Structure formats: structure tokens, C-alpha cells
Amino acid sequence: MADSSRLLFWPALHIIFHVIKGALILIVIFPFAQESTKKRHIQSWSKQLLSIFGLKLKVIHSEYLPKSGGYLIAANHISWIDIASIHSFLPCRFVAKSEVAGWPVFGWMARQTGTLFIRRDNKRHGKEIAKQLEDLLPKEPICIFPEGTSTAGDRVLPFKTNLFESAAQTQVQTFPMAIRYRNAHQEYSDATAFIGDMTLIDSIAKILRAKAITVELIFAPSPATDLDRKDLALYCETQVRSMIEASRS
């Protein structure tokens, strides 16, 4: 146990310094920076975070995404590291559960990078967030996790429909995206899963102990348009579930 703790000490220290670096960027640079500069810093910081954890990123079918303008990405959700993984490829805005806002340091950092926080037990608040998304979606990409919680990554829960209303109203393209983690043998891995009563510290330690994990972001070949929110949710859920199940076969 002592040897294991020693092995985790230096990576953990590296994470602390990296978080401090991120906080300084948000305090010193972000208030005066243009949007393009902010996105460049978010992407660079996220890439470095993945490197500290020893995670490799693989993006599949990214050519389907528009080069500019707004669109919605609907993905399954496994871990808090999902967000850094997506930011490493595409600095975008997220919708996260309100509990994340209360996380020490990380919650504050999420707020500074434009994350919208939704109270999932409050339908009225969900409608307010959906209205905000209607204003933002035509201009920028936004990622949602419509399962409403995280899983071990071996299954996909039903997609909740409320946040799809913004895409239905604005008629932007909606892209289903599957997130999956693989080990060194290219097999399914739950090393990053942030579920149950696990704390953020528990999750960080578990990821650091894992070896040669690859995170894959896989876009479905056909985005959805001209659908109502229920059909959008069902379409994205079906596409993501198909991609996750295909990865296990």
C-alpha cells in the first residue's frame, strides 16, 4: 500500500500544480481575452490534463462536424474526465448537473469556462436552461449529457428530452456522440467511471492507477434535424447505444 501511495504522489502533485495553473489563467488572462484565445487555453490545458493522467484521445468521424457555427452534441456520460476529453478536441460549452458547481476549485473553473448548471429535479429550471440554449446554439457548439447521470460506460440510459427542446426550436444540427474508454488491449475499461458513492479524490486515484487508457469520442455519421425534442432524444439515444454496443461485440 505504501509503494502504491508513493507511485501516486508525484502525479497527484502534478495535478495540483496544473489546477493552480488553470486557475491563474482564468483569473489573469480570461477577463481580457478574446473568445478564440480562451478556447485555445481551454484546449491546451485539457490536453495537458489528459497527459498527466496518461489518457490518450482518439476522435472518430470528426469530419462530420461543421467548421463553424452552432450545433448540439448529445453524448453518454461516464466521468468528469469526459469534459476534459471533449475540450481537448473541441472547446465548447457544456450543460452539467448543479452539484458540479459546488465542487471545490473544479466547480468554479467550470463556471468560468461557460458551463451552464441545471437542477435536474426542477422542471422549471430545466426550461430556463433550455431557453438560454436557444440563444446560444445558433452561434456555438454545446454538449449535453441527456442521461442525467453517469454510468460505467457499458450501457446507455434513456435520454431525457428537456434539453433537446433548444435544438428543436433553433433547428441546428444535433450530433450523437458515444464516449468509451479502452485499456491497453483495446477492451472496455471502467477505470474512469465516476459512479455511486465515489468521491472526486477516489476517481482521480483510480484513473492514476490505470494503465494505457484511451478515450474514444465517436460521432454518428448522420446528424439529426427537423425533429421535435422527443424524436431528437430517441434518435440520439439509439445511435449512441448502437455505438456502445458495437464496441463490446
N, C-alpha and C positions, 0 to 999 in steps of 0.2 A: 504493500500500500504506500509506503514511504517513497519507494522508487517511482511509483506511478504519479505521486504528488509532485515530485521533483521534475518529472518529464513535462508536467502541465504548467509548471511555474513560469518558464520563460515565454511560452506562447500567451499565457494569461497576462503577463506583464506587457507584452507587445500589444495586446488588445486594449489594455487600459491606456497606453500612450496613443494608440490610434484613435480611440474615442475622444481623448483630450484634443488631439489634432483636429478632429472633425468639429468639435465644439468651438475651437478657436476660429476655424474657417467660417462657421455660421455667425459668430459674433463680430469678427473683424472684417470679413470680405462680403458676406451676403447682403448687408444693409445697403451697399453701394454698387453692387454688381448687376450687370445686365443678365437677362434670363439665360442666354447662351453660356455665359460664364458660370452661373450657378449650376447648370446641367453638367458642364464639364467637370466641375469639382465633385458633384454627387457621383458621377460615373467613376471618376478616378478613385475616390475614397472607397466606393463599394468594391471595385476590383481589388484594391489592396486588402480589404477585409476578407474577401474570399480567399486570397492568397495566404493570409495569416492562418485561416482555418484549414488550409490545404485542400480547398474545394476547386475543382475545375469546372468551367462553364462551357456548355455546348448548346447552341441555339439552332433549331431545326425549322426550316421553312420561313425564315425571317423575311425572305424576298416578297412574301405576300403582303407585308405591311406597307401602307402609304409612306411616301418620303416626307410628306408634310401634312399639316392639318390635324384635326382631331378624330379620334376613334376610341372605341371601348374595347378593352381586353377583359375577358372573363376566364378566370383560372381556378383550378382546385388549390387548396391551401394545406400546407404541411407544417411549415415552420416560420418563425420570424425571419430566418435567413432567406426565405423566399424573396423578400423585398429587396435585400441587397443583391441577390442574384439577378433579379429583373433590372434593378438600377444599373448593374454592371453592363447590361446590354442596352437598356433604354431608360434613361432618366425620365420618369413620368410621375404623375400624381396618383396617389392611392386613396382608397377608402378603407379604413381599418376600424375594428371594434373600439369602443370608447375606453375600454380597460387599458389599451396600449398607451393612451395619453398620460396615464398615471405611472408608467414605468419610469424609474429613476434614469435620468440622462437620455435614454433612448426615446422616451415619450416626448421630451422637449425637442430632441433632434427631429423627430417625425413631424412635429408641428412646424418647425422652421423650414422643412422641405416641402410644405404644402399639403401634407396628408389631411384628409377630412375624416373626422371621427364620428361614427354612428352608434347611437344607443339602440341596440338590436331588440330590446324589449319594449321599445316605444315606437309604434307605427307612425305617429305624428312626426316624430323626429326623422324617421326614415323618409317621409315625404319631403321634409325640408331639405335633407341632403340631396334627394333626387332632383329637386328644383335647382339647387346650386350646380349640380352636374349638368343640367340642361344649359346653363350659361357658359360652362367651361368646355364641354365636349366638342363644340364646333371648332375650337381653337387648339386643343391639345389632347394627347393620348392620356387616358385614365384607365387604371387597372382596378378591378374589383374581385373579391373572393366571395362569390354568392352562396357557398355552402354555409356561411355564417359561423364556421368554426374550423379548426384544423383536424386533420386525420393523420394516420400513419403513412399515408400515401399509397396504400394498397387497395383503396376503394374510393369512390366518389359519392358524396351525399347529395340529396336533391338540392338543386339550385333555387334559392329564394328569388322571387320575381321583382321585388320593390325597386332595386337599383337599375333594373333594365328599363324602367319607365323613361329615364332620361334619353337613352338611345332610341327608344321607340318614338319619342316626341321629336327629337332632332334629326332622326333618320341618318345618323352616322353609321359607318360600318362597325359591326361587332365581331371581334375575333376570338374564338375559343382557343385557349392555350392550356396545355397539360404541363404540369410540373412533376418531374420524377427524379429520384436520386438513385444512383447506381454505385456499387462498390467496384473494387479493382477487377473483379471477374465479370463486370457488366451485368450483375444481378441486382434485383431490387434491394434497396437498403433503407432501413428505418432509423439510421443514425442521426438524422437531423429532425426527426419528428418531435414536435413540441405539443404534447397532448396530456390529458389527465391532470394530475396534481403537480406535474413537473414545473419547477421554477426556472427562471431565465438562467440562473447560475448552473443548475443541473443540466440544462440544454447545452450551454456553452462547453461544459466539461465533457459531455457525451460526444459532441462534434469533434472536439480536440483529440479525443481518444480514437476516433475513427481514422481509417487509413484510406487514402486514394479514392475519395468520394467525388463523383461527377454529378453536377446538377444539369438536367436537361430541360430546356424550355422548348416545347413543341407546338407550333401553330397549325391549326387545321387548314387545309387547302382552300376552303371556301368560307369567306366571312358572311355574316347574315345582315340583311337589310330588309326594309319594308315589312317587318313583323311587329305584332304587339308584344308587350312585355312578357306575357306568359309563353308565347311561342319562341321568343328570343331565349328565355331561360331554358326551355326544354331543348331547343336546338343546341345550345352551348353545353348543357349538361350531357346530352347524348354524345356529342363529339368528344368532349374531354374524357368521359367514361370509356369510350371506344379506344382512345389513345392509351389510356392507362391499362386497360385490359390487354391490349395488343403487346404492351411492353412486358407483361407477365407470362405470355404464351411461349 
